Each structure stands twice: as structure tokens, then as C-alpha cells.
Amino acid sequence: MNYFKHENALVESDKIGNGTRIWAFAHILPGAVIGDDCNVCDHTFIENDVHIGHRVTIKCGVQVWDGVTLENDVFVGPNVTFTNDPFPRSKNHLKQYPRTVVRRGASIGANATIHPGITIGINAMIGAGAVVTRDVPPHAIVVGNPARIQGYSTTSITDAQDAVGSEAGELNIKINVSRASVICMPMITDLRGNLTFGEYGKELPFIPKRYFIVFDVPSKDVRGEHAHRDLHQLLVCVKGSCCVALDDGVNRDRVVLDTPAKGLYLPPMIWATQYKYSQDAVLLVLASAKYDHADYIRDYDEFIGLINTNK
């Protein structure tokens, strides 16, 4: 036995990794698989169809039920509740439980509740007491009941509001994410109202061949969550506001779009997610090409793999 087991722990599984530490009153059933260098704290229960990666921390009072996978470097706080049956009845067991996956590096705060069959993305952060009812994007910070995105981990906030003005048309503000930028459009104001515009070769970094408009998005919903292989886009919130999280595979940033005089340029191979839509938000998106399903990258691991391949 190359792991530590407290004398008051009950470990029935023989699939425990090297250097793992299992503390008092933990109970691990025979089918569970636990990786190396994990820390399983007091009064935990781990069922059979459970897969736990390396360097995972499970704090006191957690039950990990059938159907749960915790990937490498996951942190599970005290009294986190996993669930595996959307409609439980006494003595009525499912033939197969929905798979709940917590991706590598994610953290779940104390007393959070995780609904069955969802995926918590890479490096996501679940706030204490949150009730997670739907998939959580990579790097997202979610809180509340039901849990909603409040921000993204390891991002800064870029806000070009102060730079927007009548002479700001050619201003291109760099952000942490490579090749993406905030473009401040000219703003003309007089007694008749306001006007903002963009011209190719100045504010517009490409000739648009398509546009689409996103509106009436509930504030709890998330849009985007993909990258493009070749497509260039320019996002302008012509009414209301929304946030856009950007990821180039190395750096992340967040841009607040809250005026039609501010545009966000997204070149190819940038993972982008839109969230925190105001109730009146209307988002205009200009695209450099017609719709092509094959141009979309919707799996974050595939995106990271392509970024690493092209380095």
C-alpha cells in the first residue's frame, strides 16, 4: 500500500494512487478509482462509479456519488453536494447515472450543490453555496441560486468608455489577448441626437460579408462559447450592455461592451463567450464571411490543442 489510510477510514477499493491521503471516517467503495497525491478528508463518502484524477482535494463532509468524474487538480470544498438522479424516488435506482464531470483545475466552494449530468469547465470557480444547474464554461466564476456567471478567472477588465469621443475613431486599444482589440468608433453629438459610424480601412478591420443581431437574451444565459478557424468578427452592443470573455489559449481578458461607440475586434482562433446581457441588450456582429459550420470550434480542448499545434 503506497498511500496513507487513517485507522478509522474504511477503504474497500484497491485502485488508490501513490501518495494519496485518506483521513478518519472516510468510506470508499470497491469500484472507486482515485489517482496519485489526492487528499480525502474526514467524513467523506465515495461511491463505486467514481473516477478521481491526480492531486484532487476533497474536504470534509462530501459525498461523491456514482457517475461523478473529478479530473486532475480539482478542489472540492467542505459539504459540497453532488447529485446523480434528477428525479429521485426511494428504492428506485437508475440503470445508468448521468455523468457529471468536473474538469481539471476547477474549484467548488463550500456547500455548493451540483446538479446531475453537467460539466464544470477547466479552471472554473464555483462560489460557496451556489446551486449549479447547467454546464459551466472554462474559467468561469459562477455564484448564486441558480448559479450565474459573474466573471472569469485570471482575467482583467478592459473598458474603453473613457476613450470614446468625437475624435476616437482611429483609436485601437490593445488588450491582454493577442490580436484582439477594442476599437473606439467616432461619436458625433448635436441637438438632433448621437451618431456613430465605422469605415473600412479605419474603424472596420475587414469588409463584412454577413451580419447578425443577438437580442432578448435572458441575463442568466451565455452565448458564444466557441472560436473560429478563419472568421473575423466585430462586436458592437448598439443598445444596453454585455460582457465578452476572450481567451487566446494563453491569456484571458474581459471586455465590457456598453456603448455603440465601442467595438470589439475578434480575429480567428480566439475563444469568446458573451454573458451578463442587460435586459435591453442588442448586440450587432459583423462577420468577414458567410456562415460556415465547419469554421466553428466548439470544444475547448480541441481549441487548446490547435493553439499548441500551431505554436
N, C-alpha and C positions, 0 to 999 in steps of 0.2 A: 504494500500500500504506500503510494508516493504522495499522499495527501493527508491533511490533518483532519481528524474527526474527534469532536468533543465526546467525552464519555457518556454524555446524556443525549447525544444525537442518534437517530435511527437512520442508517444509510443502507438501503436494500439494493441499490444499483451498483454494478461493477464497472460502470463507464464514467468514472470520475478522473479528471485530468490531474497532472502533476502540479503540486504546489497549491492546489485548492484548499481552502479552509472552511470547515463546516462546524458551526457552533451549536450551543446547547439547545435541545428540544426541536431541532430541525428534523424533518421527516422527508426522505427522498425515496420514491417508489422505484421498483426494479427497472422499469423501462426508460427512465430519465437519462439523458446524456448531458454531462457537464464538462466543460473544457478546462484548460490549464489556468492556474493563478486566479481563480474566482474566490469570492468571499461571500459565503451564505450565512447570514446572521441568525440570531436566536428566533425561535418560534416561526420558522418558515415551513411551508409545505410545497413540495414539488411533485407533480403527478407523473404519469408514465410517458405520454406522448409529448414530451417537452425536450427541446433542444436548446442548450445554453452554450454560447461560444466561450472564448478565452477572455480573461480579465474582466469578467462581469461581477458587479457588486449588487447583491440583493439584501436590503436592510431588513430589520426585524418586522415580523407580522405580515409577511407577504405570502400569498398562495398563488402558485403558478400552475394553472390547470392544463389539462390535455388540449393540444392544439396551439400551444404558445411556443414561439421561437424567439430567443434573445440572441442577437448577433454579438460579435466581439465588442468589448469596451462599453457595454450598456450599463447604466446606473439605474437601479430601481429603488426609490425611496421608501421609508417606513410606511407600512399599511397600505401600499398600493394594491388595488383590487383589479385583477384580471377576470374577465368573464368569457365563457365559451359557448353559451346557449342563448340565442336571442329570445326564446320563449320557453323558459324552464318550467317543468312540472315535476312534482315528486315522483320518483321511481320511473320516470320516462326519459330514457337516455338516447342521445343521437347515435346513429351508426358511425358517423364521422363528424368530428367537430370542426367548425370553420377555423382556418389557420390565421392566427394573429402573429404578426411579425414586427419586432422592434429592431430596426436596422442599426448598424454599427455606430457607436459613439453617441447614441441618443440617451437622454436622461428623462426620468419620470419622477416628478416631485411627490412628496408625501401625500398620502390619502387620495391620490388621483384614481379615477375609475376608467378602465379601458374596455370599451365595448368589443364584442367578438368579431373576428374576421376583418380587422382593419390592419393597415400598415402604417407604422410610425417611421418617418424617413430618417435618413442618415443625419446624425448630429442634431436632430430636433430636440427641443426643450419643452417638456410638458410641465406647466405650473402646478404647484401644490393645490390639491383639491379639485383639479379640473376633471370634467366628465367628457371623455373623448369619444365621439360618436361617429367620426368619419376619418378617412385617411389624413395623415399629417404630412405635408411636403418636407423634403430635405431641408434642414437648417431652420425650420420654422419654430417660432416661440408661440405656444398656444396657452390660453388661460380661460377660466370661466366654465359655466354650465349652461348650454353646451360649449365646449372649448372652441374658441375662435382665435385666429391669428392676430397677434399684437405686434409682431415684428419678426426679424430674422436674426439668428445668432451670428456673431462675428461680422456684422455689417456696420457701416457708418450711415449717416443720413445726409444726402445731398439735396439742398434746397436752393434753387436759383431765384427765388422770389425777389430778393433784394437787387438782383442784377437785371430784372426785367424792366425795360423802359423804352422810350421812343427811339433811342439810339443803340439798342441792344441787339439789333437784328443779326449781326455777324458774330456775336459772342458765342463761343463754343466752350462749355465748361467741362473740363475733364473730371472723371470720377475714378474710383479705385478699380473698376472693372475695365480691362483692356479693350480699347477700340470703341467702346460705348461712350456717349457724351450727352450732356444736356444742352439743347440749343434754345437760345432765347430769341423769340420772334419780335419783329418791330411792333410797337404798340402806338397807335395814333388815337388821341383822345381829343374830342371837342364837344360842343354843346349837343351835337346830334347823337353822341354815344361813342363807343370804342370800336376800333377796327384793328385786327392783327392779320398778318399775311406771311406767306413764305414763297420764295422763288428758287427754282433750280439753279444751282451754282452758288447760291448764297446760303439761305437757311435750309433748303432741301438738299440732302447729300446724295440723292438719287432721283431718277424720273419715276414717279409712281405709275404702276400699271393696274393697280387694284386698290380699293379702299373698303373697309368695313367699319361698322359702328357698334359698340357694345354699350348697352343701356339697360335700365331696370334690373340691375344686378343686386340681389339681397346682400347686405353688408357682411353676412356670415359666409358668403360663397367666395371661392377662389377661382380665378381664370388664368389662362396661360399654362404654366407648369410644363413647358417644353422649350426646345431650341430648334433652330432651323439650320440646315446644311448650307444653303446658298442665299436664302432670302434676307433682304434688308428691310427694316421697318422703321417708321417714325410714329410715335405715340403722342397724341395731344389730347388732354382732357378738356374738351370745349365747354363743359359745364360741370360744376361740382368738383369732386376730387377723388383720387385713388392713389394707392401706393404700388410701386413696382420694385420687386426684389430682383437683383441681377447677379449672375454667377458666371465667371469665365473658366471655371474649373480650378482656379487658384484663389482668386479674390472675389469678395462679395460686396455689394453695396445696395443701398435703398434710395430710391428717388420718389419724392412726393410731387405728383402732378396735380396742381390746384389752380391753374390759370390757363386760358387758351394761348397765352403769350409764352408758353414754355413747352418745348417738345423734347422727347427722349428718343435719341437715335440708337437703334439696336442693330448692329451688324450681324452677320451669320455667326453661328457657334457661340451664342450667349444664351444661357438658360434664364428664362424670365418668368416671373409669377406676379400676377396682379391680385391685389387684395385690399381690404378696407375701402371698398367703394362707398361713397356717400349716397344717400337715397336718390339724389338728383343727378348722379354722375352720368356723363355721356362721354365715352372715350372713342375718339377717331383714330383709326390706324391706317396709315398709308403703307403699301407694300410694293416692292420692286418687281414682283412677278405675279402671274395668275396663280390661283390655288393649285397646289400640288401636294397630295397626301404623302408622297414619298420624301418630300423635303423635310418633314417633321421628325424630330427626335423626341419621343415621349417617355423614354426610360432614362432615369438619371444615371444609372450605372453605365448604360451604353454611351451617354454623353461624355462621362468622365473617361471612358475607355478610348473614345475617339480623340479627345483632347490629348491624352497621353500618347497616343499613336502618332499624332501629328507634331509632337514637340521636336 
